[in-house]
Amino acid sequence: MSSTFGTIFRISTWGESHGPALGVVVDGCPSGMELSEADIQADLDRRRPGQSALTTPRNEADRVEILSGVFEGKTTVTPISLLIRNADQRSNDYSEMESLYRPGHADLAYDLKYGFRDHRGGGRSSARETAGRVAAGAIARKLLERACGARILAWVSQVGSERAGALDPLAVTREAIEANAVRCPDAGAAARMAAAVEAARKARDSVGGVVDFAIANPPAGIGEPVFDRVEAELAKAMLSIPASKGFEIGEGFRAAEMRGSEHNDPILHDASGFSFASNHAGGTYGGIAVGSPIVGRVAFKPTATIGLEQKTVSRSGEPAVLAARGRHDPCVALRAPAVVEAMAALVLADLWLRDRARKGVFGLE
Ligand SMILES: Cc1cc2nc3c(=O)[nH]c(=O)nc-3n(C[C@H](O)[C@H](O)[C@H](O)COP(=O)(O)O)c2cc1C
């Protein structure tokens, strides 16, 4: 399996949904950076289950413990090991998934590939795994804030067919995102989205959604053409999130409808240097970030596990009907912004360290 991500700032997540704990090992964080559990907990709190009536009722505190790599409140460059205990498992809810494959989930694919799996709560394929990513992402975020003042935000822009109105991605604030349980900074749209999630839940069904992200003040010059372009690294990172089905940077698929005269970002120059009059590209040209905001979005499918009866087959190939009993998110997009932010931070921190290594600069100063 592939559980490791990154080149210099490298993370390895570990653990299963219903094991005793899960976590992450972060390698390559420069020494001397102040780091406490509180720095990490805030991001974990935004991802954790059981946080509102619109998410899964599985109630996990997701308290992080730093086991290594930090001495007297500062990173030492040795591996940072983070542990999060699982507390609220109800493995019996998943007993029938030992023998019945959930349509839309990873059960069949894991069995076909590996032949043996921990079926409880989806085991390793459960999005519990993303808690490790979010914990590691909080460290990457801190590194980037210190390096260049980068600010990474993600929010829900669509649930089903309910869309947020036109938003200036740079005007979106953390407060506006966290002001409602949907995490949509457009309050009117958030209310309609909440109703759509509630309707799906009542129908024992699920609904998809879109998460937008904006990275202000990204480190200029990062990105390693030709294969490790900024957008290529972000696309891989975002599409590694469970249930993600689409990625766009800048105008994304809308660019196909535009003329060059419309899409090209006019180049300006003044005493403070080069800049752009618009940002249709989403902050990258030739795979290199130029310092303008990196903006994009990630599409999430409707949750696979639903209470409605669905046709499936058993491990032995017998036809069966499955109506899931476990606790599930009716819309995974609502808990995904913290994961999208974490993956963006991990990509940027790694590309920043790679760019500095190329220039022969090591460490934080
Ligand atoms: C934050 C988050 C929460 C999720 N919660 C659930 C859930 O409660 N039930 C479920 O079936 N899938 C959930 N998923 C999605 C599954 O993990 C995912 O569909 C599964 O691993 C199969 O992968 P795939 O959809 O990418 O093919 C969640 C995903 C994320 C990002």
The ligand as an ORCA input file, in Angstrom:
! r2SCAN-3c Opt
* xyz 0 1
  C     -14.403     13.721      5.804
  C     -14.925     12.479      5.134
  C     -15.915     11.726      5.776
  C     -16.407     10.580      5.188
  N     -17.424      9.883      5.821
  C     -17.950      8.796      5.206
  C     -19.044      8.068      5.815
  O     -19.533      8.409      6.901
  N     -19.522      6.983      5.168
  C     -19.023      6.561      3.945
  O     -19.491      5.584      3.387
  N     -18.015      7.244      3.354
  C     -17.468      8.319      3.948
  N     -16.432      8.987      3.326
  C     -15.943      8.521      2.016
  C     -15.272      7.152      2.030
  O     -14.141      7.164      2.890
  C     -14.875      6.776      0.589
  O     -15.978      6.883     -0.245
  C     -14.326      5.359      0.520
  O     -13.076      5.302      1.155
  C     -14.137      4.862     -0.917
  O     -13.252      5.690     -1.613
  P     -13.701      6.445     -2.963
  O     -15.053      7.032     -2.695
  O     -12.655      7.502     -3.164
  O     -13.731      5.428     -4.049
  C     -15.917     10.142      3.906
  C     -14.923     10.915      3.273
  C     -14.431     12.072      3.868
  C     -13.395     12.897      3.143
*
